[in-house]
């Protein structure tokens, strides 16, 4: 699987910044590009602790299933279609 597109780091940081500013309870992301963006933001934003990073959708579900299914949680799941993030959404809807 190819790595992140050149120059995409800033876009991923911007996306996560918008998510943090929107105050989601949990922001679940997968893949190298979002992992790098989350690391960048963690250095300057204490609220970046709500960003949960995993290598793929299955690993992400294991990390977010409890907080994401808590009553009243507002959850954003972000990743490319190739990461299979629709599996996370399906599980959230079923819970």
C-alpha positions in Angstrom: 0.0 0.0 0.0 1.5 3.4 -0.9 2.2 6.0 1.8 0.5 9.4 2.1 0.5 11.6 -0.9 3.3 14.2 -1.0 2.1 17.5 0.5 -0.9 15.9 2.2 0.4 16.4 5.8 -1.0 20.0 6.0 -4.4 18.9 4.8 -4.5 16.1 7.4 -3.5 18.5 10.2 -6.1 21.0 9.0 -8.8 18.3 9.0 -8.0 17.2 12.5 -7.8 20.8 13.6 -11.3 21.4 12.4 -12.5 18.2 14.2 -10.9 19.4 17.4 -12.4 22.8 17.1 -15.8 21.1 16.6 -15.3 19.4 19.9 -16.1 15.8 18.9 -16.0 13.4 21.8 -14.0 10.9 19.8 -12.2 11.3 16.5 -11.2 8.0 15.1 -8.7 8.0 12.3 -6.6 5.3 10.5 -3.6 5.3 8.4 -0.1 6.8 8.2 -1.1 10.3 7.1 -3.6 10.9 10.0 -1.2 9.3 12.4 1.5 11.8 11.5 -1.1 14.7 11.7 -2.2 13.5 15.2 1.4 13.5 16.4 1.9 17.0 15.1 -1.2 18.3 16.9 -0.5 16.4 20.1 2.6 18.6 20.6 0.5 21.8 20.8 -3.1 20.9 21.6 -4.1 19.1 24.8 -7.5 18.4 23.3 -5.8 16.2 20.7 -6.2 13.4 23.3 -9.6 12.7 21.8 -7.9 11.6 18.5 -7.6 7.9 18.4 -5.2 6.5 15.8 -5.0 3.0 14.4 -3.4 1.3 11.5 -6.7 0.0 10.1 -10.4 -0.1 10.7 -10.4 -3.3 12.8 -7.7 -1.9 15.1 -9.5 1.4 15.3 -12.8 -0.3 16.4 -11.0 -2.1 19.2 -9.7 1.3 20.4 -12.9 3.3 20.2 -15.7 0.8 20.7 -16.2 1.7 24.4 -16.0 5.5 24.3 -17.7 5.8 20.9 -20.8 3.8 22.0 -21.3 5.7 25.2 -24.7 7.4 25.4 -24.5 10.9 24.0 -21.1 10.5 22.3 -20.5 12.6 19.2 -18.1 10.6 17.0 -16.3 11.3 13.8 -14.7 8.4 11.9 -12.4 9.7 9.2 -10.2 7.7 6.8 -10.0 6.8 3.2 -12.5 4.4 1.6 -9.5 2.1 1.1 -9.2 1.9 4.9 -12.7 0.4 5.1 -14.0 2.9 7.6 -17.6 2.1 6.7 -17.2 -1.0 8.9 -16.7 1.3 11.9 -19.8 3.3 11.0 -21.8 0.1 10.5 -20.8 -1.1 14.0 -21.6 2.2 15.6 -25.1 2.2 14.1 -25.6 -1.4 15.2 -24.6 -0.7 18.9 
